[in-house]
Amino acid sequence: MSIVEITPAASERVRALLERDGKLATHALRLKVVGGGCSGLQYQLGFDDRVTDDDNEVRAGEVRLVVDDKSAAYLAGTVLDYVDTLQESGFKIQNPNAKTTCGCGQSFGA
């Protein structure tokens, strides 16, 4: 079992963004947990061209997702999805380790 599961919708969206910028072959999506927000922890998503020995790599087709060891402890079993509806659009993180979340959905406590 990988640390994070990437849905087909999320994988396709990441692939499209990286391909648009000509970085599909060189960059990965980094998912990180950092301190902050009302509940104490928040997610950080960004593209990164560096993978270190402290990183865990998950592949979904052409897309690579990278999670550092510290963040992996908070993200085990997480699902990364992408939604695009009339009501909402963006990446959605379903984390079974989140014990509390803030009202705005931007931070969590574990």
Number of C-alpha atoms within 10 A of each C-alpha: 6 12 19 24 21 23 13 14 15 21 22 17 17 22 21 14 13 19 12 10 8 11 15 17 13 12 19 25 21 21 21 19 20 14 13 13 17 16 19 15 19 18 17 11 13 11 18 15 11 11 15 9 7 11 17 18 18 18 15 15 11 12 21 21 24 27 22 18 14 13 17 19 13 19 24 16 17 19 17 20 18 19 14 10 7 6 6 9 10 12 16 13 17 15 17 13 15 16 10 13 18 13 10 8 14 15 21 23 17 14
